[in-house]
Amino acid sequence: MNQRCPPENRKRTSEANPTSSLIHGPWIVSHEFTIIIPPGKKPERLDVFLTHHVENATRSRVQRAIREGAVLVDGRVARPSHSVAPGQLIRVTLPSPPPQRAEPEEIPLEIIFEDEDLIVLNKPAGMVVHPAHGNRTGTLVNALLHHVQGLSGVGGEGRPGIVHRLDKDTSGLLVVAKNEKAHAFLARQFAERSIIREYYALVWGHLTGRSGLIEANLGRSKSDRKKMAVVAGGKTAATEYTVLKEFPYISLVRLKLRTGRTHQIRVHLAHIGHPVFGDPVYNGRRIMAGSRSLRQKAEVQNLLKALPRQALHAKTIGFVHPSTGKQMMFDSSLPEDMVAVLSILNQGI
C-alpha cells in the first residue's frame, strides 16, 4: 500500500478556480489541493500515486486531468508516467463528473414493511445503496424508483429516500423515507442516536469477555483515502458487542451501534484484532496469526470460498414511526451465505 502524505503536507480548498481553461468537457471542478511528497517515498508513477491518494478517483480520471494540465509537479505540467520523488510539490485541480439523476430499474426488492411514509427492506449483499462514481446503475435507489412513484427528495436526485446506508457487501435491514416529513423525522432519530441497530457478524478469534464496548475515534486512513481507520482527532465512535457463540477460531457476535460512522463495525473489530471474517478490506480474508494446522487452513479456505464478502448482517432496526409515534421494530434472518458458514462451523464442533 502506498504511503499517505501527512495531513500537514496537504492543503485543500473547497473550490477551485471556476474560470480555469485547463478543464474541458462535461466536468465540474470539485476541489483543489496540494501534496508535498514526504521523505522516504519510493518512486511511483504520478497517475498511480494520485489514484491511491485522492478519494473517489480512478486512474482514467486522473490521467485525463494530467493530460489537460490540471496536475502540476513543482509548478510544471507533468506526464502520467512521471515518477514522484520526496520533496516534490504536486498541485491538483481535480474535475469530477456532474451529478446524474438516478433512473428507475426493475430490480427485485425484499420489502419487509411499507406504508405511505416509509419502506423497510432487506438489502442483499453486493447491492450498492445509491448511484456513485463507478456504480451508476443496479443500485437500491434505482430499484426503489421503479417500485414507488414518490420518494423523499431531501438527499438529492442521486439519493432519493436514503436516510442511512449499508456497505455494498453488508446485507440487512434499511429504512427508506417516502416523503420529506418522514425523512426529517427519521434523520433526527439517527442524529440523536435513538435508532436501534443491531448486527450479527462472524469474526476472527475469541473476544475478551462475553460482552464489551469498543470506543475509538474514526477518520480517513492516512495510507489509503478509500479506507477508514482509528485516528487521533477522528470522530467519536462506539460499538457494543456480545459474544453469542464461539468456534475454534471464529466467533458469532451481536453488535449494537452507539454511533454510525462509515465502516464503523469493520474498523473497530479489526482495531481490536478480531476483523470481520471474510472482509477483503480490513484483513478479514487473511488467516490470522497463531497455530493453524493444515486441516484448519484448508477449512478456512473453504469457508472463504463460501463467503466472498464480509460476514456482516444488519439484523435488527427499531425506530419511532414519523406519523403514528409508535415504536417500530423489525428483525431479519441471516442470509444464506452466513448460514452456510455457520452450518460448517457447527459440524466441526
PAKOLRO-714296 format. One record per residue (C-alpha): chain; x, z, y. Coordinates in steps of 0.02 Angstrom, whole numbers, plus 50000, padded with zeros to 5 digits. Layout:
N
- A_X_Z_Y
...
REM end
This chain:
349
- A_50000_50000_50000
- A_50064_49957_50171
- A_50118_50092_50290
- A_49996_50127_50430
- A_50060_50137_50607
- A_50048_50313_50677
- A_49899_50341_50796
- A_50016_50374_50940
- A_50089_50200_50918
- A_49922_50113_50930
- A_49820_50083_51087
- A_49644_50015_51083
- A_49516_49971_51217
- A_49331_49944_51191
- A_49331_49774_51273
- A_49449_49627_51281
- A_49459_49502_51423
- A_49297_49402_51404
- A_49370_49257_51502
- A_49518_49233_51385
- A_49547_49050_51347
- A_49630_49096_51183
- A_49469_49124_51088
- A_49365_48971_51048
- A_49213_48929_50944
- A_49061_49036_50899
- A_49154_49201_50913
- A_49137_49353_51023
- A_49284_49467_51063
- A_49265_49634_50977
- A_49414_49731_51042
- A_49594_49725_51098
- A_49735_49839_51042
- A_49923_49853_51021
- A_50029_49909_50874
- A_50210_49964_50875
- A_50289_49936_50705
- A_50359_50105_50650
- A_50537_50140_50592
- A_50569_50105_50409
- A_50433_49974_50393
- A_50480_49847_50260
- A_50470_49661_50305
- A_50297_49588_50284
- A_50204_49432_50341
- A_50111_49457_50504
- A_49944_49396_50435
- A_49957_49509_50283
- A_50005_49659_50390
- A_49857_49638_50507
- A_49735_49607_50365
- A_49780_49777_50294
- A_49779_49868_50461
- A_49625_49801_50551
- A_49453_49861_50500
- A_49336_49726_50431
- A_49473_49596_50444
- A_49502_49456_50320
- A_49658_49354_50305
- A_49568_49195_50360
- A_49503_49279_50519
- A_49675_49349_50557
- A_49758_49181_50528
- A_49634_49097_50642
- A_49667_49225_50779
- A_49855_49198_50761
- A_49837_49009_50769
- A_49731_49023_50927
- A_49861_49131_51013
- A_49762_49292_51005
- A_49907_49385_50923
- A_50068_49411_51020
- A_50228_49485_50950
- A_50339_49555_51087
- A_50239_49450_51210
- A_50260_49286_51118
- A_50142_49183_51010
- A_50193_49202_50827
- A_50157_49114_50664
- A_50058_49191_50520
- A_50218_49191_50418
- A_50315_49290_50549
- A_50399_49441_50468
- A_50358_49603_50558
- A_50503_49722_50591
- A_50522_49900_50656
- A_50507_49916_50845
- A_50406_49756_50871
- A_50252_49769_50981
- A_50101_49672_50920
- A_49956_49640_51038
- A_49794_49584_50957
- A_49635_49516_51034
- A_49534_49502_50876
- A_49375_49397_50876
- A_49227_49438_50768
- A_49076_49334_50721
- A_48915_49365_50817
- A_48785_49472_50728
- A_48671_49375_50614
- A_48488_49404_50584
- A_48453_49455_50405
- A_48341_49335_50310
- A_48211_49382_50178
- A_48263_49355_49997
- A_48160_49375_49840
- A_48260_49512_49755
- A_48178_49640_49639
- A_48166_49819_49703
- A_48132_49981_49609
- A_48007_50063_49727
- A_47980_50249_49692
- A_47858_50282_49835
- A_47784_50183_49979
- A_47658_50212_50117
- A_47631_50149_50295
- A_47782_50246_50360
- A_47920_50235_50233
- A_47987_50174_50066
- A_48087_50273_49940
- A_48180_50163_49818
- A_48313_50171_49683
- A_48461_50062_49733
- A_48560_49987_49589
- A_48749_49992_49585
- A_48825_49833_49652
- A_48698_49806_49791
- A_48757_49817_49972
- A_48634_49906_50086
- A_48639_49790_50237
- A_48722_49625_50286
- A_48900_49640_50349
- A_49059_49539_50350
- A_49081_49467_50176
- A_48905_49515_50120
- A_48779_49413_50220
- A_48654_49388_50078
- A_48592_49479_49925
- A_48583_49647_50012
- A_48448_49781_50008
- A_48393_49731_50183
- A_48367_49550_50127
- A_48259_49614_49984
- A_48161_49732_50096
- A_48121_49595_50221
- A_48041_49495_50080
- A_47947_49646_50015
- A_47871_49708_50178
- A_47825_49622_50341
- A_47865_49766_50457
- A_48022_49874_50462
- A_48092_49988_50596
- A_48200_49890_50718
- A_48299_50041_50777
- A_48450_49989_50675
- A_48454_49813_50749
- A_48421_49643_50671
- A_48551_49668_50536
- A_48494_49841_50483
- A_48304_49850_50498
- A_48232_50008_50423
- A_48400_50079_50371
- A_48412_50265_50408
- A_48557_50305_50292
- A_48666_50213_50167
- A_48744_50220_49996
- A_48908_50137_49950
- A_48892_49969_49863
- A_48937_50038_49692
- A_48844_50203_49709
- A_48671_50199_49633
- A_48520_50305_49678
- A_48385_50353_49800
- A_48367_50290_49978
- A_48229_50315_50106
- A_48187_50169_50221
- A_48085_50178_50383
- A_47944_50053_50411
- A_47916_50095_50595
- A_48008_50170_50743
- A_47918_50337_50735
- A_47967_50363_50553
- A_48145_50307_50588
- A_48169_50430_50731
- A_48089_50572_50632
- A_48197_50542_50479
- A_48355_50513_50581
- A_48328_50681_50666
- A_48322_50767_50497
- A_48485_50685_50446
- A_48565_50738_50611
- A_48502_50916_50587
- A_48563_50912_50405
- A_48393_50966_50340
- A_48381_50818_50220
- A_48406_50871_50039
- A_48528_50755_49949
- A_48597_50790_49776
- A_48710_50677_49675
- A_48769_50676_49495
- A_48946_50622_49457
- A_49068_50613_49314
- A_49236_50674_49375
- A_49410_50689_49304
- A_49460_50859_49234
- A_49383_51032_49250
- A_49345_51103_49421
- A_49386_51281_49475
- A_49237_51392_49433
- A_49061_51340_49389
- A_49020_51309_49573
- A_49110_51296_49738
- A_49120_51221_49911
- A_49241_51085_49968
- A_49275_51088_50155
- A_49397_50960_50225
- A_49390_50854_50383
- A_49373_50667_50354
- A_49431_50514_50451
- A_49504_50341_50428
- A_49656_50335_50316
- A_49820_50309_50410
- A_49886_50200_50268
- A_49731_50091_50245
- A_49597_50068_50379
- A_49469_50021_50247
- A_49481_50191_50163
- A_49435_50368_50216
- A_49547_50519_50195
- A_49564_50704_50231
- A_49645_50707_50403
- A_49684_50838_50534
- A_49563_50822_50677
- A_49437_50722_50575
- A_49251_50753_50568
- A_49195_50911_50481
- A_49132_50882_50305
- A_49069_50999_50169
- A_49015_50965_49991
- A_48943_51092_49868
- A_48972_51068_49682
- A_48901_51140_49522
- A_48976_51102_49352
- A_48838_51051_49230
- A_48941_51010_49076
- A_49124_50997_49028
- A_49202_50873_48907
- A_49384_50870_48851
- A_49446_50779_49007
- A_49289_50740_49108
- A_49154_50848_49190
- A_48974_50812_49238
- A_48941_50890_49408
- A_48798_50904_49531
- A_48846_50884_49713
- A_48750_50931_49869
- A_48794_50860_50039
- A_48800_50979_50185
- A_48862_50836_50294
- A_48851_50648_50270
- A_49018_50565_50305
- A_49074_50395_50240
- A_49139_50410_50060
- A_49125_50599_50078
- A_49098_50646_49896
- A_49226_50523_49832
- A_49362_50578_49954
- A_49326_50764_49935
- A_49337_50758_49746
- A_49496_50654_49750
- A_49568_50777_49876
- A_49550_50924_49756
- A_49622_50823_49611
- A_49460_50777_49524
- A_49417_50599_49578
- A_49253_50520_49526
- A_49278_50438_49357
- A_49293_50250_49373
- A_49316_50250_49563
- A_49426_50097_49598
- A_49470_50153_49775
- A_49510_50339_49756
- A_49611_50345_49595
- A_49464_50362_49476
- A_49521_50220_49364
- A_49694_50292_49334
- A_49716_50400_49180
- A_49752_50570_49255
- A_49916_50658_49226
- A_49931_50776_49079
- A_49948_50769_48891
- A_49845_50623_48831
- A_49854_50565_48652
- A_49849_50381_48611
- A_49673_50408_48545
- A_49616_50488_48707
- A_49694_50349_48810
- A_49602_50221_48705
- A_49440_50318_48730
- A_49466_50319_48918
- A_49497_50132_48921
- A_49334_50103_48825
- A_49239_50215_48947
- A_49311_50124_49096
- A_49257_49958_49020
- A_49080_50027_49003
- A_49083_50088_49183
- A_49157_49960_49304
- A_49118_50068_49457
- A_49123_50249_49515
- A_49011_50362_49410
- A_48911_50424_49559
- A_48721_50426_49573
- A_48609_50488_49715
- A_48487_50579_49604
- A_48378_50680_49721
- A_48317_50663_49900
- A_48199_50776_49997
- A_48131_50768_50175
- A_47982_50808_50284
- A_47859_50664_50297
- A_47851_50595_50475
- A_47661_50587_50482
- A_47594_50721_50364
- A_47728_50852_50395
- A_47734_50888_50209
- A_47894_50915_50113
- A_47929_50765_50001
- A_48046_50775_49852
- A_48100_50632_49738
- A_48208_50628_49584
- A_48279_50484_49483
- A_48351_50459_49310
- A_48535_50423_49283
- A_48573_50237_49272
- A_48610_50156_49104
- A_48799_50144_49129
- A_48818_50330_49162
- A_48700_50372_49018
- A_48807_50264_48902
- A_48966_50354_48953
- A_48884_50525_48930
- A_48823_50472_48758
- A_49000_50426_48706
- A_49068_50590_48776
- A_48935_50693_48687
- A_48977_50611_48522
- A_49159_50662_48543
- A_49122_50847_48566
REM end
